[in-house]
Amino acid sequence: MGFFLGGVHRGLDQLALPFPSPKIDGGRIDLESYRGRLTEFRVDQSLRQDIERIAEDEQRTITQVCEMLLHEGGEAYKKEGSKFIQRPVAKQKLRTK
């Protein structure tokens, strides 16, 4: 995945960042927040590709996209409680059948 910085196309390996970039290994994405805490979990390849596509389309890092999605999900759960979780769980059950 590449991105544009100052009109020049660069790959993540060519960018000197002041913080570690997220590591993508197969179906795993390591999230490293700006505070330096690490959260790691497995995701299937299609979800990983969707997250990468969103990050590229929005000109954001994978970390930023994941943090935003997790934050919004957490906030929705706080408001709706278990009703929020029931919808995605039902969808997940349909996908795995």
Rosetta blueprint (number, residue, H / E / L):
1 M L
2 G E
3 F E
4 F E
5 L E
6 G L
7 G L
8 V E
9 H E
10 R E
11 G E
12 L H
13 D H
14 Q H
15 L L
16 A L
17 L L
18 P L
19 F L
20 P L
21 S L
22 P L
23 K L
24 I E
25 D E
26 G L
27 G L
28 R E
29 I E
30 D E
31 L E
32 E E
33 S L
34 Y L
35 R L
36 G L
37 R L
38 L E
39 T E
40 E E
41 F E
42 R E
43 V L
44 D L
45 Q H
46 S H
47 L H
48 R H
49 Q H
50 D H
51 I H
52 E H
53 R H
54 I H
55 A H
56 E H
57 D H
58 E H
59 Q L
60 R L
61 T L
62 I H
63 T H
64 Q H
65 V H
66 C H
67 E H
68 M H
69 L H
70 L H
71 H H
72 E H
73 G H
74 G H
75 E H
76 A H
77 Y H
78 K H
79 K H
80 E H
81 G L
82 S H
83 K H
84 F H
85 I H
86 Q H
87 R H
88 P H
89 V H
90 A H
91 K H
92 Q H
93 K H
94 L H
95 R H
96 T H
97 K L
